Amino acid sequence: MKKVLVSAVLLGLLGGCSSNDTVQNVQQVDCFYPDAPTVSAPRWVCDVMPEGVEMGAVGYAKKSVAGLSIMRDIATNDARARLAQQFESNVNTLFKQATQANITSTTESVSEEVNEYFESVTKNVTSRTLSNSRVIVTQRSPGGGLYTLVGMDKVTYDENLSKVVAAAGKKDPELWNKFNNKKAAEELDAVLSTLQKL
């Protein structure tokens, strides 16, 4: 019985680590600094996002003789890179869900063309800019490292998602010319229309 109870608690803790911290006092997540594992840390260090943060990522900079300013830049850049990867992954997941709902073609090649095109656009837009993400909080650890939380609220997340959808819908000639398949182009339009309504 104890094993079942411990397993249930561990699963609950793992499930809560990636979600927003909206149900306060219902579930306590123990969080410790990775560079000082015996010291409790704020929950956001363990990827429990504070209320109002739609998507966020934690960056880290180890203690450096170069000073706090350099550490802050390193931690912020690390967090922004992680946020961009997470955003890209989330957008591609949304796109694949919309694709499954809208693509009626029975050929896998059409579906693959549409997915490859959108992934290319998402990567292009995300690598160019992830607008208006901001540093939410920084924290020095007892080990001397610096942790930084960079994130976006819901409005900012939606704006960035709209940029990706708009970029995919512009029919950039270089990318769109890959669609010599009329059916693929029509189905991509249907998917983009669905995404614009999200």
KOLROZA-402806 format. One record per residue (C-alpha): residue in three letters; x, z, y; residue number from 1. Coordinates in steps of 0.2 Angstrom, whole numbers, plus 5000, padded with zeros to 4 digits. Layout:
N
+-----+------+------+------+-----+
! res !    u !    w !    v !   n !
+-----+------+------+------+-----+
! ALA !    X !    Z !    Y ! NUM !
...
+-----+------+------+------+-----+
This chain:
198
+-----+------+------+------+-----+
! res !    u !    w !    v !   n !
+-----+------+------+------+-----+
! MET ! 5000 ! 5000 ! 5000 !   1 !
! LYS ! 5014 ! 5004 ! 5012 !   2 !
! LYS ! 5022 ! 4987 ! 5009 !   3 !
! VAL ! 5006 ! 4979 ! 5014 !   4 !
! LEU ! 5004 ! 4989 ! 5029 !   5 !
! VAL ! 5022 ! 4986 ! 5035 !   6 !
! SER ! 5020 ! 4967 ! 5031 !   7 !
! ALA ! 5004 ! 4967 ! 5042 !   8 !
! VAL ! 5012 ! 4976 ! 5056 !   9 !
! LEU ! 5027 ! 4964 ! 5056 !  10 !
! LEU ! 5016 ! 4949 ! 5055 !  11 !
! GLY ! 5007 ! 4955 ! 5070 !  12 !
! LEU ! 5022 ! 4959 ! 5080 !  13 !
! LEU ! 5029 ! 4941 ! 5076 !  14 !
! GLY ! 5013 ! 4933 ! 5081 !  15 !
! GLY ! 5013 ! 4943 ! 5098 !  16 !
! CYS ! 5030 ! 4938 ! 5102 !  17 !
! SER ! 5026 ! 4920 ! 5108 !  18 !
! SER ! 5009 ! 4923 ! 5117 !  19 !
! ASN ! 5004 ! 4929 ! 5134 !  20 !
! ASP ! 5004 ! 4948 ! 5137 !  21 !
! THR ! 4985 ! 4948 ! 5141 !  22 !
! VAL ! 4979 ! 4961 ! 5129 !  23 !
! GLN ! 4989 ! 4976 ! 5136 !  24 !
! ASN ! 4989 ! 4993 ! 5126 !  25 !
! VAL ! 4982 ! 4985 ! 5111 !  26 !
! GLN ! 4998 ! 4980 ! 5103 !  27 !
! GLN ! 5015 ! 4987 ! 5107 !  28 !
! VAL ! 5030 ! 4975 ! 5104 !  29 !
! ASP ! 5046 ! 4984 ! 5103 !  30 !
! CYS ! 5059 ! 4973 ! 5112 !  31 !
! PHE ! 5078 ! 4976 ! 5113 !  32 !
! TYR ! 5092 ! 4967 ! 5123 !  33 !
! PRO ! 5100 ! 4955 ! 5111 !  34 !
! ASP ! 5117 ! 4960 ! 5119 !  35 !
! ALA ! 5113 ! 4979 ! 5118 !  36 !
! PRO ! 5102 ! 4980 ! 5102 !  37 !
! THR ! 5099 ! 4999 ! 5103 !  38 !
! VAL ! 5092 ! 4998 ! 5121 !  39 !
! SER ! 5074 ! 4994 ! 5125 !  40 !
! ALA ! 5071 ! 4979 ! 5136 !  41 !
! PRO ! 5056 ! 4972 ! 5146 !  42 !
! ARG ! 5044 ! 4963 ! 5134 !  43 !
! TRP ! 5048 ! 4946 ! 5143 !  44 !
! VAL ! 5066 ! 4947 ! 5136 !  45 !
! CYS ! 5058 ! 4945 ! 5119 !  46 !
! ASP ! 5047 ! 4930 ! 5125 !  47 !
! VAL ! 5031 ! 4940 ! 5128 !  48 !
! MET ! 5025 ! 4931 ! 5144 !  49 !
! PRO ! 5018 ! 4941 ! 5158 !  50 !
! GLU ! 5000 ! 4938 ! 5163 !  51 !
! GLY ! 4999 ! 4923 ! 5174 !  52 !
! VAL ! 5013 ! 4913 ! 5167 !  53 !
! GLU ! 5007 ! 4898 ! 5157 !  54 !
! MET ! 5024 ! 4894 ! 5150 !  55 !
! GLY ! 5040 ! 4902 ! 5152 !  56 !
! ALA ! 5058 ! 4903 ! 5145 !  57 !
! VAL ! 5072 ! 4916 ! 5145 !  58 !
! GLY ! 5089 ! 4911 ! 5150 !  59 !
! TYR ! 5105 ! 4922 ! 5147 !  60 !
! ALA ! 5122 ! 4923 ! 5155 !  61 !
! LYS ! 5135 ! 4935 ! 5147 !  62 !
! LYS ! 5145 ! 4947 ! 5158 !  63 !
! SER ! 5158 ! 4937 ! 5168 !  64 !
! VAL ! 5172 ! 4941 ! 5180 !  65 !
! ALA ! 5166 ! 4926 ! 5190 !  66 !
! GLY ! 5152 ! 4938 ! 5197 !  67 !
! LEU ! 5134 ! 4940 ! 5198 !  68 !
! SER ! 5131 ! 4924 ! 5208 !  69 !
! ILE ! 5138 ! 4913 ! 5194 !  70 !
! MET ! 5129 ! 4923 ! 5181 !  71 !
! ARG ! 5113 ! 4920 ! 5189 !  72 !
! ASP ! 5116 ! 4901 ! 5190 !  73 !
! ILE ! 5121 ! 4901 ! 5172 !  74 !
! ALA ! 5105 ! 4911 ! 5166 !  75 !
! THR ! 5094 ! 4901 ! 5177 !  76 !
! ASN ! 5100 ! 4884 ! 5171 !  77 !
! ASP ! 5099 ! 4890 ! 5153 !  78 !
! ALA ! 5081 ! 4896 ! 5156 !  79 !
! ARG ! 5076 ! 4879 ! 5164 !  80 !
! ALA ! 5084 ! 4869 ! 5150 !  81 !
! ARG ! 5074 ! 4880 ! 5137 !  82 !
! LEU ! 5058 ! 4878 ! 5148 !  83 !
! ALA ! 5060 ! 4859 ! 5148 !  84 !
! GLN ! 5062 ! 4858 ! 5129 !  85 !
! GLN ! 5047 ! 4869 ! 5127 !  86 !
! PHE ! 5037 ! 4858 ! 5139 !  87 !
! GLU ! 5042 ! 4842 ! 5131 !  88 !
! SER ! 5037 ! 4849 ! 5114 !  89 !
! ASN ! 5020 ! 4855 ! 5120 !  90 !
! VAL ! 5016 ! 4839 ! 5129 !  91 !
! ASN ! 5021 ! 4829 ! 5113 !  92 !
! THR ! 5010 ! 4840 ! 5102 !  93 !
! LEU ! 4995 ! 4837 ! 5114 !  94 !
! PHE ! 4998 ! 4819 ! 5114 !  95 !
! LYS ! 4999 ! 4818 ! 5095 !  96 !
! GLN ! 4982 ! 4828 ! 5094 !  97 !
! ALA ! 4974 ! 4816 ! 5107 !  98 !
! THR ! 4982 ! 4801 ! 5097 !  99 !
! GLN ! 4974 ! 4807 ! 5080 ! 100 !
! ALA ! 4957 ! 4809 ! 5089 ! 101 !
! ASN ! 4958 ! 4792 ! 5097 ! 102 !
! ILE ! 4967 ! 4780 ! 5086 ! 103 !
! THR ! 4956 ! 4770 ! 5075 ! 104 !
! SER ! 4968 ! 4757 ! 5069 ! 105 !
! THR ! 4972 ! 4759 ! 5051 ! 106 !
! THR ! 4990 ! 4752 ! 5053 ! 107 !
! GLU ! 5003 ! 4766 ! 5054 ! 108 !
! SER ! 5015 ! 4754 ! 5064 ! 109 !
! VAL ! 5002 ! 4754 ! 5079 ! 110 !
! SER ! 5001 ! 4773 ! 5078 ! 111 !
! GLU ! 5020 ! 4774 ! 5077 ! 112 !
! GLU ! 5023 ! 4763 ! 5092 ! 113 !
! VAL ! 5011 ! 4773 ! 5103 ! 114 !
! ASN ! 5019 ! 4789 ! 5098 ! 115 !
! GLU ! 5037 ! 4783 ! 5101 ! 116 !
! TYR ! 5032 ! 4776 ! 5118 ! 117 !
! PHE ! 5024 ! 4792 ! 5124 ! 118 !
! GLU ! 5039 ! 4803 ! 5117 ! 119 !
! SER ! 5051 ! 4791 ! 5127 ! 120 !
! VAL ! 5040 ! 4793 ! 5143 ! 121 !
! THR ! 5039 ! 4812 ! 5141 ! 122 !
! LYS ! 5058 ! 4814 ! 5138 ! 123 !
! ASN ! 5061 ! 4803 ! 5153 ! 124 !
! VAL ! 5049 ! 4813 ! 5165 ! 125 !
! THR ! 5055 ! 4830 ! 5159 ! 126 !
! SER ! 5073 ! 4826 ! 5160 ! 127 !
! ARG ! 5071 ! 4819 ! 5178 ! 128 !
! THR ! 5061 ! 4834 ! 5184 ! 129 !
! LEU ! 5051 ! 4848 ! 5179 ! 130 !
! SER ! 5043 ! 4852 ! 5196 ! 131 !
! ASN ! 5040 ! 4869 ! 5203 ! 132 !
! SER ! 5046 ! 4880 ! 5189 ! 133 !
! ARG ! 5052 ! 4896 ! 5197 ! 134 !
! VAL ! 5063 ! 4911 ! 5193 ! 135 !
! ILE ! 5050 ! 4925 ! 5190 ! 136 !
! VAL ! 5062 ! 4939 ! 5186 ! 137 !
! THR ! 5080 ! 4943 ! 5182 ! 138 !
! GLN ! 5087 ! 4959 ! 5173 ! 139 !
! ARG ! 5104 ! 4965 ! 5170 ! 140 !
! SER ! 5107 ! 4972 ! 5152 ! 141 !
! PRO ! 5116 ! 4988 ! 5148 ! 142 !
! GLY ! 5129 ! 4976 ! 5140 ! 143 !
! GLY ! 5132 ! 4968 ! 5157 ! 144 !
! GLY ! 5123 ! 4952 ! 5153 ! 145 !
! LEU ! 5110 ! 4944 ! 5164 ! 146 !
! TYR ! 5093 ! 4938 ! 5158 ! 147 !
! THR ! 5082 ! 4927 ! 5168 ! 148 !
! LEU ! 5064 ! 4922 ! 5166 ! 149 !
! VAL ! 5059 ! 4905 ! 5173 ! 150 !
! GLY ! 5041 ! 4899 ! 5171 ! 151 !
! MET ! 5026 ! 4890 ! 5177 ! 152 !
! ASP ! 5008 ! 4896 ! 5181 ! 153 !
! LYS ! 4993 ! 4886 ! 5175 ! 154 !
! VAL ! 4992 ! 4875 ! 5190 ! 155 !
! THR ! 5010 ! 4870 ! 5190 ! 156 !
! TYR ! 5009 ! 4867 ! 5171 ! 157 !
! ASP ! 4994 ! 4855 ! 5173 ! 158 !
! GLU ! 5003 ! 4846 ! 5188 ! 159 !
! ASN ! 5018 ! 4843 ! 5177 ! 160 !
! LEU ! 5007 ! 4837 ! 5162 ! 161 !
! SER ! 4998 ! 4825 ! 5175 ! 162 !
! LYS ! 5015 ! 4818 ! 5180 ! 163 !
! VAL ! 5019 ! 4813 ! 5162 ! 164 !
! VAL ! 5002 ! 4806 ! 5159 ! 165 !
! ALA ! 5003 ! 4796 ! 5175 ! 166 !
! ALA ! 5020 ! 4790 ! 5171 ! 167 !
! ALA ! 5014 ! 4784 ! 5154 ! 168 !
! GLY ! 5000 ! 4775 ! 5162 ! 169 !
! LYS ! 5010 ! 4766 ! 5175 ! 170 !
! LYS ! 5015 ! 4753 ! 5161 ! 171 !
! ASP ! 5033 ! 4753 ! 5166 ! 172 !
! PRO ! 5037 ! 4734 ! 5162 ! 173 !
! GLU ! 5053 ! 4739 ! 5152 ! 174 !
! LEU ! 5044 ! 4751 ! 5141 ! 175 !
! TRP ! 5027 ! 4743 ! 5141 ! 176 !
! ASN ! 5034 ! 4726 ! 5135 ! 177 !
! LYS ! 5038 ! 4734 ! 5119 ! 178 !
! PHE ! 5019 ! 4734 ! 5116 ! 179 !
! ASN ! 5017 ! 4716 ! 5111 ! 180 !
! ASN ! 5003 ! 4723 ! 5100 ! 181 !
! LYS ! 4987 ! 4722 ! 5110 ! 182 !
! LYS ! 4978 ! 4735 ! 5099 ! 183 !
! ALA ! 4992 ! 4748 ! 5102 ! 184 !
! ALA ! 4991 ! 4745 ! 5121 ! 185 !
! GLU ! 4972 ! 4748 ! 5120 ! 186 !
! GLU ! 4974 ! 4763 ! 5110 ! 187 !
! LEU ! 4987 ! 4770 ! 5121 ! 188 !
! ASP ! 4975 ! 4768 ! 5135 ! 189 !
! ALA ! 4962 ! 4778 ! 5126 ! 190 !
! VAL ! 4974 ! 4792 ! 5122 ! 191 !
! LEU ! 4980 ! 4793 ! 5140 ! 192 !
! SER ! 4962 ! 4794 ! 5146 ! 193 !
! THR ! 4959 ! 4809 ! 5134 ! 194 !
! LEU ! 4974 ! 4818 ! 5141 ! 195 !
! GLN ! 4969 ! 4815 ! 5159 ! 196 !
! LYS ! 4953 ! 4825 ! 5155 ! 197 !
! LEU ! 4962 ! 4840 ! 5148 ! 198 !
+-----+------+------+------+-----+
